[in-house]
């Protein structure tokens, strides 16, 4: 029984990047323990399936040969290496880079032989996966919104209509199909053990007060008077009544709900990550102090329930190493081990912001989604190690890309539920993980009843159907434990 895969990359201008792309695809669907890196096709043995990219061996008539486009060659690093537009779909999968001389409409073709099957992949899945995972376009397309973020609307995925399809997972599934045809009999990788898929439930704690510093809700009053209220937002009378009662200490602040939220999650068998801001300066800073006694006490209680306490890097940290370090140090002073977190306002610069998280020895980042649209910014519903294009190296941290943020759809929640259903179904289909952001400000029955009801029903339903709902760090530990067990002789 063939349970090993030997992969070989050659004759490409950027061999490290190409090897990264191919190996990352293979690791999505097979155990890393099954993979053997080769330097030449001639190293192949009969107890392995050979996968080649840029390498050909006429003496070997079996295995998988992936078409090599020119992506990693002369134009690499420039806008000239962007995919040809419009992007053609092959078997309903976006083919970012393809062999236009190959059989029309076929993702791969099979040639039988006495020694086995030779599979020719007519789509450059290696270049396509690398393009999405590395966020290549963000390094060559110079555009930004008012918060200095790469806009969803500028991405190839958005413009070509596949932002809500995890194209990298589609490529990995096709690659596994090709391996099967070529004789691979190893098990498909199951990332979450017996659970068919997972939800990484996260909360950005931007504010703990509905009326910070006793400020009246001016914007909400205007929305109410003009008929532009957000999803579930109360009418003018209820809004003003809440303001008066909260300031008079006649009721608890609607946003001061962390322990209630955390306890409910435990009650349904879920755990989550709570990301706290250490910056409380300026208009975009927190309305609380992260190392204040009452805040630390709340963190301790949540941590004792099994929730993760993480870092919400402040508004100005995404391109400022000194500030990033200062805020992280303040967060760590609260006494909790910090594994990772997310950038405030999703502000990001590729690949520089990844380096900030890596330089501080953090395990992961969970920022890479778009503020204006749900979907798969990195093209995948699985965590991965990012690639630093500028320094030509795979990075040590993991990216858990954000797929849905509640705040994106507060003014059009019915549209948001459709988007969330779509990305959830894709994550379930590929055995992936839905990275979900639910702000504590949208737990309130008074201010966000529709959001709260929908997300509670979604999570309860998913847990009842066998999905595992946990923090990013909790899911990381689960995945790592499963890999370690599979690597032991006689296990897995």
Buried (B, 14 or more C-beta within 10 A) or exposed (E): EBBBBBBBBBEBBBBBBBBBBBBBBBBBBBBEBBBBEBEEBEEBEEEBBBBBBBBEBEEBBBBBBBBBBBBBBEBBBEEEBBBEEEBBEBEEBBBBBBBEEBEEEBBBEEEEEEEBBBBBBBBBBBBBBBBBBBBBBBBBBEEBBEBEBBBBEBBBBBBBEBBBBBBBBBBBBBBBBBBBBBBBEBEBBBBBEEBBBBBBBBBBBBBBBBBEEEEEBEEBBEBBEEEEBBBBBBEBEEBBBBBEEBEEEEEEBBBBBBEEBBEBBBEEEBBBBBBBBBBBEEEBBBBBBBBEEEBBEBBEBBBEEBBBBBBBBBBBBBBBEEBBBBBBEBBBEBEBEBBBBBBBBBBBBBBBBBBBBBEBEBBBBBBBBBBBBBBBBBBBBBBBBBBBBEEEEBBEBBBBBBBBBBBBBBBEBEEBBEBBEBBBEBBBBBBBBBBBBBBBBBBBEBBBBBBBEBBBEBBBEBBEEEBBBBBBBBBBEBBEEBBEEBEEEEEB
